[in-house]
Amino acid sequence: MAAWIWILIAIGVLVVLGLVAFGARRNREKTQRREQAQELRQKADAHTRQAEERERVAQEQVQQAKEARKVAAEVGARADHIDPDAETTDENAQ
């Protein structure tokens, strides 16, 4: 066989090897990006769960504060009713 045929075969083999290496590198990069995306999703899920828990606790605290305000208003009204010196709207009307 002529030398130029061997040169063409060698060039063809090098091109194929280069394409295989390039494809393997791209697959490795894709795998790394998938793993990174999965980690980011897990972090996002964890942050979401924490935020939902904080929101739930905040809503409970709001409810407790409303109940405490209601109790305070009831106690204040009872104190005003009991206290003979407390001014009421009825006394102001007279």
C-alpha positions in Angstrom: 0.0 0.0 0.0 1.0 3.5 -0.7 2.3 5.7 2.2 -0.5 8.3 1.6 -3.1 5.6 2.3 -1.5 4.9 5.7 -1.4 8.7 6.4 -5.1 9.0 5.6 -5.9 6.0 7.8 -3.9 7.5 10.6 -5.6 10.8 10.2 -9.0 9.1 10.2 -8.1 7.2 13.4 -7.0 10.4 15.1 -10.2 12.2 14.1 -12.3 9.3 15.4 -10.3 9.2 18.7 -10.7 12.9 19.0 -14.4 12.7 18.6 -14.7 9.9 21.1 -12.6 11.9 23.6 -14.7 15.0 23.0 -17.9 13.0 23.5 -16.7 11.4 26.7 -15.7 14.9 28.0 -19.1 16.3 27.2 -20.8 13.4 28.9 -18.6 13.9 32.0 -19.5 17.6 32.0 -23.2 16.8 31.7 -23.0 14.4 34.5 -21.3 17.0 36.7 -23.9 19.6 35.8 -26.7 17.1 36.6 -25.2 16.4 40.0 -24.8 20.1 40.7 -28.4 20.8 39.7 -29.6 18.0 41.9 -27.6 19.5 44.9 -29.1 22.9 44.2 -32.6 21.4 44.0 -32.1 19.7 47.4 -30.9 23.0 48.9 -33.9 24.8 47.4 -36.2 22.1 48.9 -34.6 22.4 52.3 -34.9 26.2 52.2 -38.6 25.9 51.1 -39.3 23.5 54.0 -37.6 25.9 56.4 -39.5 28.9 55.1 -42.8 27.0 55.3 -42.0 26.0 58.9 -41.1 29.6 59.8 -44.4 30.7 58.1 -46.4 28.2 60.1 -44.7 29.3 63.4 -45.3 32.9 62.5 -49.0 32.2 61.8 -49.3 30.4 65.2 -47.7 33.4 66.9 -50.1 35.8 65.1 -53.0 33.6 66.3 -51.7 33.6 69.9 -51.2 37.3 69.8 -54.8 37.8 68.6 -56.0 35.6 71.4 -53.9 37.4 74.0 -55.3 40.7 72.8 -58.8 39.4 73.1 -58.2 38.1 76.6 -56.6 41.4 77.5 -59.5 43.3 76.2 -62.0 41.1 78.1 -60.0 41.5 81.3 -59.8 45.3 80.7 -63.5 45.4 80.2 -64.2 43.4 83.3 -61.9 45.7 85.3 -63.7 48.8 83.9 -67.0 47.2 84.8 -65.8 46.5 88.4 -64.0 49.8 89.0 -66.3 52.4 90.3 -64.0 55.2 89.3 -63.7 54.0 85.7 -65.3 56.4 83.2 -67.7 54.8 80.8 -69.5 56.1 77.8 -72.8 55.9 79.9 -71.4 58.2 82.6 -70.1 60.6 80.0 -73.5 60.8 78.4 -75.2 61.9 81.7 
